[in-house]
Amino acid sequence: MLTFSFVKRSWILGLLFLTTTFVNWNAFGEIEHTKLKGLSQFIRPEFQYLSPIAGFTLLKRGTLENLYRYGNEEDQNVRLVRSMFYSVDVVNFGPTTLPSNVCAHLTSAGIGALLNQLVSPRDELEKRLLQVIYKELELNSVAPGSSKYTKKERQLLRKSSKEFVATLMGAIQETITEEPKYPAHFPEHILLGLFWSKAKNDKNEFLNLFRQMPQILKDEKILTENQTEWLDSHYTLEDYSEKMKTLLAQNPDLRGASLAGDLELSTFLAHSYDIWENFLPPIVNYERTYLMLESGLEKKPREILLNRVVGSR
């Protein structure tokens, strides 16, 4: 039976204290994982691969950091990660803040606008991606006093924009060749990882992202209607405890326990388990999330295993 003993709680609090004391979390804005609640309900089944959950998984399972540190530098997807993130030591890893790097200036809306181009017809894609970035960063202003950048800064950002778009195009190519080096939509998921790492702890960030790609939504009215109830909603420790108790009742060791294709809930439970109970490596990897996203939540669900020793660690 699931229990939260005083000793375990004290251990968790002690570890969290050490973590927040010695690790610089300022590199991340990040939306709390409890605010995943209700996220999947807005997205059409065929576009579930663009759920921000994919970016959360890449970030929290360590995939982005592993690619940054150990990836093949010849791979365009690795170069894409390294253009978006930085690490100055073996501890800190976060989104780039280099002023001359275009990725440091991308907002949630800007990332959404780029993703919107990637789900649109691919005609003149490179040109359209550059146009999105120039608009986002206001790089088209050239008259004296009309730009927030100096001439030199604008030149550096234009150069960075072209390099970034070229890398993104190359990363996409690596996913659509006859023998792809990376899974489909991997560059989109990297962009969503950047979104998650930069976003403030506010569910409005999801709406800022979605406003730029309305075609993926089940109903565009969600962008104009009052969403106060959804914005205030979040998962709680009680939600985690109750759901885990249900799963444990179905199968005491959690082997073979199914969440009926609920990617949102399974992601919340897996990450909550890592935070509140588990001190072993993560139990849900990117490969599983990718399969769930590709299968579509309204199609025959893929089974996700949640247990204390399961899976590809």
N, C-alpha and C positions, 0 to 999 in steps of 0.2 A: 504494500500500500504506500502511496505517495505521502511522505511526511516532510515537514520543514522543521527540523529540530532546532533548539536554541543554539547548539554547537555549530550546526551547519550554517545557520543564519549569521552567527558571529564570524565564522570563517569567511563567508561570502563578503560581509561588510569589511572585514579586515583586508581581504584581497582587493576589493574595490578601492579602499583607501590607498593602498600601496600603488595601485594602477593609476589612480587620478593624481597621486602625488608625484610620481616619477615619469609619467608619460605626458607629453604635450599634446593635449587634445584640441588645441586651438587651430590645428591644421584642418579640422573638420567642423562643418556646421552641423550637418546631419539631423534628419528627422528621426525621432525615437521610433524603435521598432514596434511599439505598442500602437502607433498611429497608422499601421497598415490596415486597420479595421475599415472594411467597406471599400477598399481601393479597387478590387477586381470587379465590383458590380457595375462600374461605369464603362468598361472596355468591351468592345465587340469580340466574340469568340475568336474570329480569324486574326485579330490583332493582339491577342493576349501576350504574344512574344514581345510587345512593346510596353508591357507592364513595368513600372518602376521596380517591382519586386526582383526582376532580373538583375538590375543594377545593384540592388541591396545585396543579393546573393553573391555576385562577383566581388563586391567590396568586403563583405563580412566573412566569406569563406576563405579569403586570402588569395583568390585567383589573380586579382589585379596586382597585388604586391609581389606575388611570385613571378608573374610575367615581367614586372618592372625590374626585379632584382636578378632573375635567372633566365629570362626568356632569350631566345635566339635573336640577336640584334639585327639579323638580316630580314626577319619577319616584319611585315608592315603592321600587323596587329600589335606586336610588341612595341614598335616605334610609336604607334598610336597611343598606347598606354603611357609610354615615357614622355609623350608630348603633353599629356593631360595631368600627370601626377609627378611628384618629386619625393625624394627621401635623402636627407642629409646625413643620416646615420642608420644604425641597425634597428632603431626603435620607431622613429617617426616616419609616417607615410601619409601623404595627403595630396589634395589638388594643388597644382602649381600656383604660385603667387608671383611669378616673375613678370614684371610689368610689360616686357617686350613680347611675352607669349600670349597669343590670342586667347588661349584656353583659360587664362587667368581672368579674362573679362566676360566670359560667357555666363549669362544668367539662366535661370530655369526656363524662362521664355525663349531665350536664344537656343538652348539645347533642344527644346520642343520644336522650334522652327527648323532646325537641322534635321531632326528625326522626321518631320513632316515631308521634307524633300526626299528622304530615303524611302518613303512609302508611296511617293508619286512616281509617274513615268520617268524612266531614266534618261530621257532626252536632255542633252546639255546639262547633265547633273552637276558636273564640276563648276560650271558657270553659275548655276543657281545657288549652289552651296556658298560660293564666294559672295554672291549678292546678299544672301542672308547674313553672313558675318559682317560685311561692310555696313549693312543697315543696323545690325545689333550694336556695333561698336561706333557707329557714326563716323565711318572712315571716308565717306564720300564728300564731306565738307572740306573744301579747299580754299575758300575765300578767307582773307585775313580776319582773325577774330571769330570765325564761324565754327572752329573746331576746338574741342577740349584737349587736343593734343598739339604738341609742337610739330613742326615739319618733320624733324628727325624721328619722333615717336610714331607719327603716322606712317612713315616709310618702313620702320621696323615692324609695325603691326601688320601692314599690308604684306610684307615679306613672310611673316609668321603665318598669316592667313593662307597664303598660297601653299606654303609647305604643309600646313595642317590638312588642307583639303586634298592635296596630292597624296598624303599618307592615308587619309580616310578612304580615298578611291582605291588605293593599293590594298588596304585592309579588306575592303569589300570584295575585291577580285580574289583574294585568298580564300574566300568562303564560297565562291561560285564556280571554281574551276572543276574540271572533270574529277580530279582527286583533291578535294579541298583540304587545306592545312588546318582550318578552323571551322567550327560549326556555323551553319546559317545564322545570320543576324548577330553574329558575335560583335561586330563593330557597333551596332545599335546598343547592345548590352553594355559595352564599354562606355558609350556616351551616357547611358542611364546610371552607370556607376559614378561618373563625374557629377551628374545631377544630384545623386544622393549624397555625395561627399561635400557638395557645396551648399545644398539647400539649408535654409534656417529650419529650426524645429517648429514648423508651422505647416499644417495640412494645406494651407492656401498655396504652398509651393507646388503641390500636385495640380491644382487648378491652373496655375500659371503655365505649367508644362502642357496640360491638356488643351488649353486655349489655342495653342499653336498647331495642334494636330486634331481638329474636330472630327476628321473622317474616321478616326479609330473608336469614337465614342458611340455607345448605343443610342444616346439621345443628346443632342447638343444643348437641350434646355438646361442641363445640369450646370452649364456655364453661366446662365443668366438667372436661374431660380435661386431662391434663398437656400443656402446649404449649411445653415448654422448648426443644425442637429448633426449632420455628417462631420463638420469641422470639429465639433466638440467630442465626437465619439472616439474611443480608443479601447484597446484591450487592457485588461487588468491582471494582476497576479491571481485574482479569484477565477478569472476566465481560464487562465492556464491550469490552475489546480483542478478545476471541475472537469475540463476536457481531458486532462491526463488521467484523472480518476476513472472517467468513462472508458478510456482506452485500456487502462490497466484491468478494469473489470472484464473487458472483452478478452483480454489476453494478458495474463500477469507479467510476462517478461517483455511485452510489446513486440515480440517477433511477429511479423506478418500483419501488424495492425494497420488498417487502412483509413485514410482520411477522405475517401471517396472523391479524390481529385481536387480537393480544396487546397490549391496552392497557397493562397493567402494565409489560411489558418495553419497549414503545415509549416510554412516559413516562420510564422510567429511562434509556434510551439518549439520548433527546433532552436531558434535563437534564444528564446526564453529559457529553454532547458540548459543551453550553454551558460547563460548568465546566472540562473538561480540554482542549478543543481549539478551541472556537469563540469568537471575540470579536465576532461579528456579533449582531444582535438574535435573539430566540428563533425556533425553526423549527417548533414545534408550537403552534398557538394553541388557544384555548378552543373555537372552533367545531368543530375537528376532533375534539377529545376528546368534546365533546357528541354529535356524530354517532356516535362509537364507542360511547358509553354507551347511546345510544338504540337502536342496532342490536342490542345484546345480543351478548356475546362468543361465545355458542354458536350464533348465527344466522349467516347469510352474512356474513363479515367485511368491514368497510370497510377499504380500503387506506390505510395511513399512509405518506406519503413522508418519508424521512429523507435529506436531502442538504445540502450546504454552502450552497446558494443557493436552496433550494426555498421555495415557499409564500408565504403571506400574512404579510408581515413588518410 
